[in-house]
Amino acid sequence: MKKIDYLIVGQGIAGSTLAHSLLQEGKSVMVVDEDKDSTSSKIAAGLCNPVVFKRLTKSWMIDKVLEYAKEYYRHQEQLLGDQYYFDLPIYKLFANEKEQKFWLQKCNDPEMIDWLSSEIEYPFDSNLIQYPFGAAHVQNSGYLNTENWLAGFKNYLIEKQYYLASKFNYNEVNIEEDSISWNTYRANKVIFCEGYNTINNPYFNWLPFKLTKGEVLTVNFENLNMQAAINKGVFVLPHDGNYKLGATYDWDKLDEEITEEARINLLNRTEKFLSDEIVVVSQKAGIRPTVIDRRPLIGVHPDNSNLLVFNGLGTKGVMLAPYFANRLVEFLLHNEPLPDEVNISRFLGKDI
Ligand SMILES: Cc1cc2nc3c(=O)[nH]c(=O)nc-3n(C[C@H](O)[C@H](O)[C@H](O)COP(=O)(O)OP(=O)(O)OC[C@H]3O[C@@H](n4cnc5c(N)ncnc54)[C@H](O)[C@@H]3O)c2cc1C
């Protein structure tokens, strides 16, 4: 049996940030992933949007998590020798005068000064994009090319022999008092970073997920050439020479199948304000690990302190994961308490 400190199940955004944070503290890890083509992390648009567009408020904990995330991805870029995180303005196209006024009003809110530009702009070719009420952009926004980063980090883990492509079958695990064995590994702890698949995990299937299926299109435009993301009910985001259009939200049909309904929906919503030839390159579907109270799910199993979970990153994994991976590591290695808001103990009514 190979002895390791932590067995991490899942190499999505959660498992990757956690594995890296533990390695940085000198801990040994083995990351197990069943290596599916399409996961929430792989297909995510990767946007880091500090603003909630509906209400024009700050995204939860943005003052703490965003700078932390950017620094984290810069670190990853140095480690892996490639660029994955890009600063990118996100423009809101105003649908009417009322929306424009609301934005300008919000610009005077001291809470929003760092995040909303107060300038009404017309930066796009109006033959292609119809936006008679102008646009304004979010400041300090960006995006992570999640697919390339996860592939880069996976290669790094493989090189170091910290990665195993395999499904983790729960019935193959042997739980002892002070360690856990699975396959040829004996670990001090297992940390489940399985995204939505945790609903099938017998140790943590009681967590109150409220999962959301999402679909995105990768498209090409005949004429449009844009160095920014735009939002008008749907996102259009430059991506690897193409564009991503997204995303749909479906709380009922929770599978990973792409649908014609979603493709038509996204194209229709785009064609309402964008008149250019659109060629669909690909379509992907995934399930976001969204939670009933919209907060991450982090912590220790109530009956076995060797089993942990790092999950519930919802619609904002890119921004939240680095900071909360670090909080989990601080908890594990330095006894720093986990914030109550994210600790899974909130669903048990007791401290664990
Ligand atoms: C359409 C769409 C668009 C999105 N856009 C954005 C965006 O713009 N910005 C943003 O921040 N977030 C976005 N998200 C959300 C983001 O993708 C999630 O917050 C994040 O990916 C969750 O990461 P995770 O690692 O927890 O889960 P996952 O990505 O689901 O990763 C879980 C991993 O665990 C593996 N696994 C699971 N069970 C097992 C097992 N038993 N054995 C072995 N391996 C296992 C899976 O193969 C997978 O690799 C989007 C999501 C979707 C679906």
The ligand as an SDF file (V2000), in Angstrom:
LIG
                    3D

 53 58  0  0  0  0  0  0  0  0999 V2000
  -22.8230   25.7410  -18.5940 C   0  0  0  0  0  0  0  0  0  0  0  0
  -22.0290   26.1530  -17.4030 C   0  0  0  0  0  0  0  0  0  0  0  0
  -21.4120   27.3980  -17.3920 C   0  0  0  0  0  0  0  0  0  0  0  0
  -20.6810   27.8130  -16.2760 C   0  0  0  0  0  0  0  0  0  0  0  0
  -20.0530   29.0290  -16.3090 N   0  0  0  0  0  0  0  0  0  0  0  0
  -19.3060   29.4220  -15.2520 C   0  0  0  0  0  0  0  0  0  0  0  0
  -18.6140   30.6570  -15.3030 C   0  0  0  0  0  0  0  0  0  0  0  0
  -18.6460   31.3860  -16.2850 O   0  0  0  0  0  0  0  0  0  0  0  0
  -17.8760   31.0080  -14.2040 N   0  0  0  0  0  0  0  0  0  0  0  0
  -17.7890   30.2050  -13.0870 C   0  0  0  0  0  0  0  0  0  0  0  0
  -17.1020   30.5500  -12.1360 O   0  0  0  0  0  0  0  0  0  0  0  0
  -18.4440   29.0270  -13.0340 N   0  0  0  0  0  0  0  0  0  0  0  0
  -19.2040   28.6300  -14.0720 C   0  0  0  0  0  0  0  0  0  0  0  0
  -19.8740   27.4340  -14.0240 N   0  0  0  0  0  0  0  0  0  0  0  0
  -19.8750   26.6950  -12.7380 C   0  0  0  0  0  0  0  0  0  0  0  0
  -18.5980   25.9160  -12.5320 C   0  0  0  0  0  0  0  0  0  0  0  0
  -18.4410   25.0920  -13.6360 O   0  0  0  0  0  0  0  0  0  0  0  0
  -18.6720   25.1280  -11.2210 C   0  0  0  0  0  0  0  0  0  0  0  0
  -18.7680   26.0070  -10.1340 O   0  0  0  0  0  0  0  0  0  0  0  0
  -17.4130   24.2710  -11.0170 C   0  0  0  0  0  0  0  0  0  0  0  0
  -17.0100   23.6900  -12.2020 O   0  0  0  0  0  0  0  0  0  0  0  0
  -17.6060   23.1820   -9.9930 C   0  0  0  0  0  0  0  0  0  0  0  0
  -16.4080   22.4590   -9.9210 O   0  0  0  0  0  0  0  0  0  0  0  0
  -16.2720   21.1000   -9.1200 P   0  0  0  0  0  0  0  0  0  0  0  0
  -14.8390   20.7250   -9.1790 O   0  0  0  0  0  0  0  0  0  0  0  0
  -16.9140   21.2320   -7.7810 O   0  0  0  0  0  0  0  0  0  0  0  0
  -17.1920   20.0500   -9.9100 O   0  0  0  0  0  0  0  0  0  0  0  0
  -16.9760   19.2940  -11.3300 P   0  0  0  0  0  0  0  0  0  0  0  0
  -16.5400   20.2170  -12.3700 O   0  0  0  0  0  0  0  0  0  0  0  0
  -18.2470   18.5480  -11.5600 O   0  0  0  0  0  0  0  0  0  0  0  0
  -15.7940   18.2890  -11.0620 O   0  0  0  0  0  0  0  0  0  0  0  0
  -15.9830   17.0680  -10.3900 C   0  0  0  0  0  0  0  0  0  0  0  0
  -14.9310   16.0970  -10.8850 C   0  0  0  0  0  0  0  0  0  0  0  0
  -15.0290   14.9100  -10.1110 O   0  0  0  0  0  0  0  0  0  0  0  0
  -14.9790   13.7800  -10.9440 C   0  0  0  0  0  0  0  0  0  0  0  0
  -15.7190   12.7190  -10.2260 N   0  0  0  0  0  0  0  0  0  0  0  0
  -16.9580   12.8060   -9.6730 C   0  0  0  0  0  0  0  0  0  0  0  0
  -17.2630   11.6880   -9.0290 N   0  0  0  0  0  0  0  0  0  0  0  0
  -16.2070   10.8530   -9.1610 C   0  0  0  0  0  0  0  0  0  0  0  0
  -15.9100    9.5310   -8.7020 C   0  0  0  0  0  0  0  0  0  0  0  0
  -16.7580    8.8280   -7.9170 N   0  0  0  0  0  0  0  0  0  0  0  0
  -14.7330    8.9660   -9.0590 N   0  0  0  0  0  0  0  0  0  0  0  0
  -13.8350    9.6590   -9.8180 C   0  0  0  0  0  0  0  0  0  0  0  0
  -14.0630   10.9230  -10.2610 N   0  0  0  0  0  0  0  0  0  0  0  0
  -15.2190   11.5020   -9.9270 C   0  0  0  0  0  0  0  0  0  0  0  0
  -15.6170   14.2320  -12.2570 C   0  0  0  0  0  0  0  0  0  0  0  0
  -15.1350   13.4620  -13.3420 O   0  0  0  0  0  0  0  0  0  0  0  0
  -15.1380   15.6840  -12.3370 C   0  0  0  0  0  0  0  0  0  0  0  0
  -13.9150   15.7950  -13.0250 O   0  0  0  0  0  0  0  0  0  0  0  0
  -20.5800   26.9730  -15.1360 C   0  0  0  0  0  0  0  0  0  0  0  0
  -21.1750   25.7100  -15.1570 C   0  0  0  0  0  0  0  0  0  0  0  0
  -21.8890   25.2900  -16.2720 C   0  0  0  0  0  0  0  0  0  0  0  0
  -22.4960   23.9160  -16.2770 C   0  0  0  0  0  0  0  0  0  0  0  0
  1  2  1  0
  2  3  1  0
  2 52  2  0
  3  4  2  0
  4  5  1  0
  4 50  1  0
  5  6  2  0
  6  7  1  0
  6 13  1  0
  7  8  2  0
  7  9  1  0
  9 10  1  0
 10 11  2  0
 10 12  1  0
 12 13  2  0
 13 14  1  0
 14 15  1  0
 14 50  1  0
 15 16  1  0
 16 17  1  0
 16 18  1  0
 18 19  1  0
 18 20  1  0
 20 21  1  0
 20 22  1  0
 22 23  1  0
 23 24  1  0
 24 25  2  0
 24 26  1  0
 24 27  1  0
 27 28  1  0
 28 29  2  0
 28 30  1  0
 28 31  1  0
 31 32  1  0
 32 33  1  0
 33 34  1  0
 33 48  1  0
 34 35  1  0
 35 36  1  0
 35 46  1  0
 36 37  1  0
 36 45  1  0
 37 38  2  0
 38 39  1  0
 39 40  1  0
 39 45  2  0
 40 41  1  0
 40 42  2  0
 42 43  1  0
 43 44  2  0
 44 45  1  0
 46 47  1  0
 46 48  1  0
 48 49  1  0
 50 51  2  0
 51 52  1  0
 52 53  1  0
M  END
$$$$
